[in-house]
Every structure is written in C-alpha cells, then in structure tokens.
C-alpha cells in the first residue's frame, strides 16, 4: 500500500493508526488508497509496533465456577465494554495458576495484554506475585493493591446489613446465617456485614447461629438442617448465596417448615432462578454484568495508560423482596 500511495511505510502506518504528526490531507489520501485496496489492518503486527496487546484474558479458576450464573453475566459485561474499546476477550478455564511459569510470562505466551481473574482464594500464594508485578491485572472479589493491580467487588457488608434490617423490620430477632467458605474474601465481608447488621439493631452475635458452607446447594441443605436442629428458636435464616439458599429452602420444606409462615429465608446474588423458587426468594441483588464492564474498564486503562493509578471499585447492592420473607409468627 505504501507503493500505491506514494508514501513511506512509516507514514502509512502512522496515518492509519491515528498519530497526530500526519497531516489530515496526507491521512485522507492514505485512507482512500486503503479503501481502494480493501486493506484490513493486522492486529498482531500493529501490537508489535505499538507494544500494546488489545486482548484481555479472563482466568476463571475452578470448574464449578462455570456452573454459577454470575459468570455468564460477568463475561457479558466484559465483552460489551471491551468491544467498545476495540479489545478482544479470551477466556481460560483452569483449576490453578500454578504452572511453573511466572504469571506475566504465562499471559504473554497466551497473547494477552492484561488479566482479569475470578475465583482466586485469599490464601493463594500467587497474590504476592501479582501485587509486585507490572503486568495489568484486575481481580474479582479479592483485595489487591500493586503498581498495575487492583480489584472490583460489591459492598458485601452493606448488602448483608440491608437484609438484616429487612428481617428486623418484620420482627425477627433470632436470625441464623449460612456463610460460604472462609478462603473467599467475600465471606469475611459478609460475616462482617452480618455482625454489623445485628449490632445496628441491638442484637448480640451468637457463634452458634453461623454455619460455614462452601457455596454449593448441598451445603445450604446441610446448613439449614444443622442450624434449625441446634437452634429451634430461629425465625429467619440469611444465606450468603442464592444457590445455598435454594438448598436451604429444599431442606426446610422437607423438615415440614412452611415459608415464610414458620421461618423466613434470604439469599444473596439474585440469580435468575431466585424468582422461580417456591416461594420466590427474597435476596440481595448484585449486578454482575455491571461488574464485568467495570473490570474491563479498569484493565483497559491499566493496559493503555502507563500513568494510570489503579483504583479500587465497589458497587452497591439492592434488596429484592419476594415471598420467602414475612412477619414473625405470633
């Protein structure tokens, strides 16, 4: 195309890539020739020149993560935001990031310019490597702070506190809590929110009212059974995920409880099925699609702007009241 236009390869490249040291007249002539030749820019070659890779890698840790509804919404948000900035998204499903290679090297071998990671545990030793690295990284729901690393999440404490307020407004004072596993940072936040919500309404925290599950439906069933058998005075149970809440709902029903007449139940996430359970599940809504867009926005800034200072982003949650909660039985 340089020969056809009469300009040097460097001038043609700079004109097509928007550099402002090329006059508009020259740019217009080069673009006209490009259209005539049906020229399509080579993204790989362009990235070698600009040293910027316009591809985001999403690393989803743990096979079970793909069975959870929030991943689909997260991916949709990432794709939509990335496409508006002419970025591509590659998805990697993996059990672990322990490959023997430094994470930066792993990403570059796979052709990505920045990484978004979900499913990482707070005990994972790779966190220290990510914090010290100069490779653009955004974590989902795991706190991190580095020169090129940050995280996005929801205000989990406030979300749980909202649920406690809702239950207290209905007259509940004996409220159990089924949490997830404590290797997940959000579970520490949700437990803190549970304690915070109780204190806000003058209620004393009781360790016996807490059961630690693992985000599976089965652990929700086991948690409901154990809590209600050991603490029959409970009038409500708050659950740290909708999937566990669905299991708790099944178990309570099997034990002969009618919801919400005998006991109230609140989930967390507002996954699609939450409105389809019987009764429909009251829950805390978090917008995973918006979280995906926010993660993409941050990683693109980290990739494109060497002066960008990583910012921590926290989104609000919202209480969605349905039929699984009601006033305390007289």
C-alpha positions in Angstrom: 0.0 0.0 0.0 3.0 2.3 0.6 4.0 1.9 -3.0 0.5 2.6 -4.3 0.0 5.7 -2.1 3.5 7.1 -2.7 4.3 7.5 1.0 6.7 5.6 3.2 5.7 2.6 5.2 6.2 4.6 8.4 3.9 7.4 7.2 1.2 5.0 6.1 1.4 3.1 9.4 1.2 6.3 11.5 -1.7 7.7 9.4 -3.8 4.5 9.8 -3.1 4.3 13.5 -4.2 7.9 14.2 -0.9 9.6 15.0 -1.3 13.4 15.1 2.0 14.1 13.3 0.4 13.2 10.0 -1.5 15.9 8.2 -5.2 15.5 7.5 -4.6 15.8 3.8 -2.0 13.0 3.8 -4.2 10.9 6.1 -7.2 11.3 3.8 -5.1 10.2 0.7 -3.8 7.1 2.5 -7.2 6.1 3.8 -8.6 6.5 0.2 -5.9 4.1 -1.1 -6.6 1.7 1.8 -10.3 1.6 0.8 -9.4 1.1 -2.8 -7.2 -1.8 -1.9 -9.7 -3.2 0.7 -6.8 -3.0 3.2 -7.5 -4.6 6.6 -5.0 -3.8 9.4 -3.2 -6.7 11.0 -3.9 -6.5 14.8 -0.9 -8.7 15.6 1.5 -6.6 13.6 0.0 -3.4 15.0 0.5 -4.7 18.5 4.2 -5.4 17.8 4.7 -1.8 16.7 2.7 -0.2 19.5 3.8 -2.7 22.1 0.1 -2.8 23.3 -1.8 -6.0 23.1 -5.5 -5.3 22.7 -6.6 -8.7 24.2 -7.9 -9.3 27.8 -7.5 -12.7 29.3 -10.3 -13.8 31.8 -9.0 -16.6 34.0 -11.8 -18.5 35.7 -10.5 -20.7 38.5 -12.3 -23.9 39.4 -14.5 -25.8 37.0 -17.6 -25.3 39.3 -17.4 -21.6 38.6 -18.8 -22.1 35.1 -21.9 -23.7 36.7 -22.7 -20.4 38.5 -25.0 -17.9 36.8 -22.9 -14.9 37.7 -20.1 -16.0 35.4 -22.3 -15.6 32.3 -23.3 -12.1 33.3 -19.7 -11.2 34.2 -18.5 -12.3 30.8 -21.3 -10.4 29.0 -20.2 -7.2 30.8 -16.5 -7.8 30.0 -17.3 -8.4 26.3 -19.5 -5.4 25.9 -17.1 -3.0 27.5 -14.1 -4.5 25.7 -15.7 -4.3 22.3 -16.4 -0.6 22.7 -12.6 0.0 23.0 -11.7 -2.5 20.2 -10.4 -5.1 22.7 -10.9 -8.8 22.4 -11.6 -11.2 25.3 -10.1 -14.7 25.7 -11.4 -17.0 28.4 -9.2 -19.5 30.2 -10.8 -22.1 32.5 -8.2 -23.5 34.9 -8.0 -25.2 38.3 -4.9 -23.2 39.3 -2.5 -20.6 38.1 0.4 -22.7 39.3 2.1 -23.6 36.0 5.7 -23.3 37.0 5.9 -20.1 34.9 5.7 -16.5 36.3 2.1 -15.3 35.7 3.3 -12.5 33.5 5.2 -14.9 31.2 2.1 -17.2 31.1 -0.1 -14.3 30.0 2.3 -13.1 27.3 2.7 -16.7 25.9 -1.1 -16.8 25.6 -1.2 -13.4 23.8 -3.0 -11.3 26.4 -2.1 -7.7 27.4 -3.9 -7.8 30.8 -5.7 -10.3 33.0 -9.0 -10.4 34.9 -9.1 -13.2 37.4 -12.1 -14.6 39.2 -12.2 -17.5 41.8 -8.9 -16.7 43.4 -8.6 -17.6 47.1 -7.2 -15.2 49.7 -4.7 -18.0 50.7 -3.3 -18.3 47.2 0.5 -17.5 47.2 0.2 -16.0 43.7 -1.3 -12.9 45.2 2.1 -11.7 46.3 3.4 -12.2 42.8 0.5 -10.2 41.3 0.9 -7.3 43.7 4.6 -7.0 42.8 4.2 -7.4 39.1 4.0 -4.7 36.5 1.5 -6.7 34.4 -2.0 -5.2 34.2 -4.3 -7.3 36.5 -7.8 -6.9 37.9 -9.1 -9.4 40.4 -12.8 -10.1 41.0 -13.7 -10.1 44.8 -10.2 -10.4 46.1 -8.4 -7.3 47.5 -5.1 -6.5 45.9 -3.0 -3.3 45.5 0.0 -3.0 43.3 1.6 -0.8 40.6 -0.5 -2.4 37.9 -3.0 -4.4 40.0 -6.4 -3.6 41.5 -9.8 -5.3 42.2 -13.5 -4.7 41.7 -16.3 -6.0 44.0 -19.6 -5.2 45.7 -20.3 -3.7 49.1 -20.9 -7.1 50.6 -21.1 -5.7 54.2 -23.8 -3.2 53.3 -25.8 -5.9 51.3 -25.9 -8.3 54.3 -26.7 -5.4 56.6 -29.7 -4.4 54.4 -31.0 -8.0 54.7 -30.7 -7.9 58.5 -32.6 -4.6 58.5 -35.4 -6.1 56.4 -35.8 -9.1 58.7 -35.7 -6.9 61.8 -38.4 -4.7 60.4 -40.5 -7.8 60.1 -39.9 -8.5 63.8 -37.2 -11.2 63.5 -34.6 -11.2 66.4 -33.3 -14.8 66.1 -31.5 -14.8 62.7 -29.2 -17.6 61.5 -26.5 -17.2 58.9 -25.2 -19.8 56.3 -21.9 -18.4 55.0 -19.6 -19.7 52.3 -16.0 -21.0 52.9 -13.6 -18.6 54.6 -10.9 -18.8 51.8 -13.2 -16.5 49.9 -12.7 -12.8 50.8 -16.4 -12.0 50.2 -17.3 -14.5 53.0 -15.2 -12.5 55.5 -17.1 -9.4 54.3 -20.5 -11.0 54.5 -19.8 -12.3 58.0 -18.7 -8.8 59.0 -21.9 -7.4 57.5 -24.0 -9.9 59.5 -22.3 -8.8 62.7 -22.7 -5.2 61.7 -26.3 -5.6 60.9 -27.1 -7.3 64.2 -25.3 -4.6 66.2 -27.2 -1.9 64.3 -30.4 -3.3 65.7 -29.1 -4.1 69.2 -28.8 -7.8 68.6 -26.0 -9.9 70.1 -23.9 -12.0 67.8 -24.1 -15.8 68.5 -21.5 -18.0 67.0 -23.9 -21.0 67.2 -26.2 -19.2 64.7 -23.5 -19.3 62.0 -22.7 -22.3 59.6 -19.9 -22.2 57.1 -20.8 -23.9 53.8 -19.0 -24.0 50.5 -21.4 -22.2 48.1 -22.9 -25.5 46.9 -26.6 -26.3 47.1 -25.8 -29.3 49.3 -24.0 -27.2 51.9 -27.1 -25.0 52.0 -29.2 -28.0 52.9 -26.7 -29.2 55.5 -26.5 -25.7 57.0 -30.3 -25.3 57.3 -30.6 -28.7 58.9 -27.9 -28.1 61.4 -28.9 -24.6 62.4 -32.6 -25.4 62.8 -31.9 -28.6 64.8 -29.4 -26.9 67.1 -31.3 -23.6 67.3 -35.1 -24.3 67.0 -35.8 -20.7 68.2 -34.6 -19.3 64.9 -37.2 -17.4 62.9 -35.1 -16.5 59.9 -32.0 -17.6 58.1 -29.8 -15.4 56.0 -27.7 -17.2 53.3 -24.6 -15.9 51.6 -25.6 -17.2 48.1 -28.8 -18.0 46.2 -27.6 -21.5 45.4 -27.1 -22.3 49.0 -30.4 -20.6 49.8 -32.1 -22.9 47.3 -30.7 -25.9 49.2 -31.8 -24.4 52.5 -35.3 -23.9 51.1 -35.5 -27.5 50.0 -34.3 -28.8 53.4 -36.6 -26.6 55.4 -39.5 -27.7 53.3 -38.5 -31.4 53.8 -38.4 -30.8 57.5 -42.0 -29.6 57.5 -41.5 -25.8 57.6 -43.7 -23.5 55.6 -42.1 -20.4 54.3 -42.5 -17.6 55.3 -45.1 -18.6 57.9 -42.8 -20.7 60.0 -39.4 -19.3 59.0 -38.1 -16.6 56.7 -35.2 -17.0 54.2 -33.0 -14.5 52.4 -30.4 -15.3 49.7 -27.6 -13.3 48.1 -26.9 -12.7 44.4 -30.3 -12.6 42.8 -29.6 -15.2 40.2 -32.3 -15.9 37.6 -33.7 -18.9 39.5 -34.3 -16.9 42.7 -37.6 -15.6 41.3 -38.6 -19.1 40.3 -38.3 -21.0 43.6 -41.4 -21.7 45.6 -41.8 -19.4 47.4 -39.8 -16.9 45.3 -36.6 -16.0 47.1 -36.0 -12.6 48.8 -32.4 -11.8 48.1 -29.6 -9.2 47.8 -29.1 -8.3 44.1 -25.6 -7.6 42.8 -25.2 -6.6 39.2 -22.5 -9.0 37.8 -22.9 -7.6 34.3 -22.0 -4.1 35.5 -19.1 -5.6 37.5 -17.8 -7.1 34.3 -17.9 -3.8 32.5 -16.2 -2.2 35.4 -13.4 -4.8 35.4 -12.9 -4.3 31.7 -12.8 -0.6 32.0 -10.1 -0.8 34.7 -8.0 -3.4 32.8 -8.1 -1.4 29.6 -6.9 1.8 31.4 -4.1 -0.2 33.0 -3.0 -1.6 29.6 -3.3 1.7 27.7 -2.2 4.4 30.1 1.2 3.9 31.8 0.4 6.8 34.2 -3.0 5.4 35.3 -3.1 4.8 39.1 -5.1 1.7 39.9 -8.4 2.4 41.6 -10.5 0.1 43.8 -14.1 0.0 42.6 -17.0 -1.2 44.8 -20.6 -1.4 43.5 -23.7 -1.1 45.6 -26.2 -3.9 46.1 -30.0 -3.8 46.4 -32.6 -5.7 48.4 -35.2 -7.6 46.3 -38.2 -8.6 48.4 -40.2 -11.6 47.3 -42.3 -14.3 49.1 -39.7 -16.1 51.2 -39.8 -13.5 54.0 -42.6 -12.4 56.2 -43.5 -11.2 59.7 -42.6 -13.3 62.7 -45.4 -15.8 63.5 -47.4 -14.6 66.5 
